[in-house]
């Protein structure tokens, strides 16, 4: 899984053409192509809608990007196209009819790691599967809400901002879903005592911790709503302790 961030790259609003934008949209799982985006963009601009309000409407839910570079490049292209529309420029998406985009092939469910521990390859495969399969994502989200009251209660009591709460909840849901996918016997509800203990959390498999830490780094570096260093530490403690509790909640059989 590669989500390294090029901190030195300069953000430039530049539309690179329909094939590039189509490919970037495909990577985010968007249902629209560049022609549909342009049509909606023209209508939104004519109604006086600002780009900051319009662009989120292109996605049915918050997009998850394969890497920060992909996210930056997509928004560079979308904002570059928006500027062309705003300037009234003639925009030619292609020189002829494009063939239809091939149907996206969903990632398969990862092979369980039970009775061992998850590898980096498992974590990557599980992440891609959860991104692609909406039904599986919904099922595991319902299971998380129904079975992990203590974990959700700890989040509610943490007095986080909306952004901090959202990062912590989404990340713990992902980690829970990965463990459910990889451990067929399932997980029990975590103990509130484990979450409230002042002692250091027990060790967890490094690939899961690496995944959590990388997601937290991205939250800190987010261009629109970065977490403050103080809140990031609070979220990190919750996530690390929650992950340890989930790892310890695996059923034996």
Secondary structure as GFF3:
##gff-version 3
##sequence-region A 1 253
A	DSSP	alpha_helix	18	28	.	.	.	ID=ss1
A	DSSP	alpha_helix	34	46	.	.	.	ID=ss2
A	DSSP	alpha_helix	51	54	.	.	.	ID=ss3
A	DSSP	three_ten_helix	55	58	.	.	.	ID=ss4
A	DSSP	alpha_helix	68	86	.	.	.	ID=ss5
A	DSSP	alpha_helix	120	132	.	.	.	ID=ss6
A	DSSP	alpha_helix	134	147	.	.	.	ID=ss7
A	DSSP	alpha_helix	149	156	.	.	.	ID=ss8
A	DSSP	alpha_helix	162	182	.	.	.	ID=ss9
A	DSSP	alpha_helix	192	196	.	.	.	ID=ss10
A	DSSP	alpha_helix	206	221	.	.	.	ID=ss11
A	DSSP	alpha_helix	229	248	.	.	.	ID=ss12
###
